């Protein structure tokens, strides 16, 4: 989710003044998957397709996003970019588990009673909110753009949880708006990373919210 990482930090971090590592930049592999999966979820949450057609995003979340971030995870681990590895493996897990959740609910694989479906969805969302929240806290000593990106991921999960438990439409719309924000941030970082590979200066990402 970033343009370049510092392996001494505890979350996503750019090395704004350092050249890419000798083994290349694994973020180039992971950012496209993050962006396209996030954009697909944005369209779904904002009502571009109906709830009954939610499965249409699965070829993207599994066939593109999960594979992209998995490749980035392996690449990052091989070149010692531990922060990138933990970040991308987290999103790999999310994309795969989201795909399995939708398929399971659609086909009744888990035999969840109808009156428990909402709470089952909330359990899924709250579990990921807990993990993403921890990652967000770890990013507070990084440039603020990365913390902001994760914050909006958290926000989307919160609004999705509210929507799952209450069924209110405004929560789903706000979840979609939050998803749009972190999609745009990811797109900004992707463009910056690609341009940096071509010799351009890194895009600005702001100062850390907490001093090292």
Protein Blocks (a to p, Z undefined) as FASTA:
>chain_A
ZZbdcfkbcbdcddfkbccdfkopfklmmmmmmmmmmmmmmmmmnopacfklmmmmmmmm
mmmmmmmmmmmmmmmmmnopaklmmmmmmmmmmmmmmmmmmmmmmnomnopafklmmmmm
mmmmmmmmmmmmmmmmmmmmgcfklmmmmmmmmmmmmmmmmmmmnopaklmmmmmmmmmm
mmmmmmmmmmmmmmmmnopacddebjafbdZZ
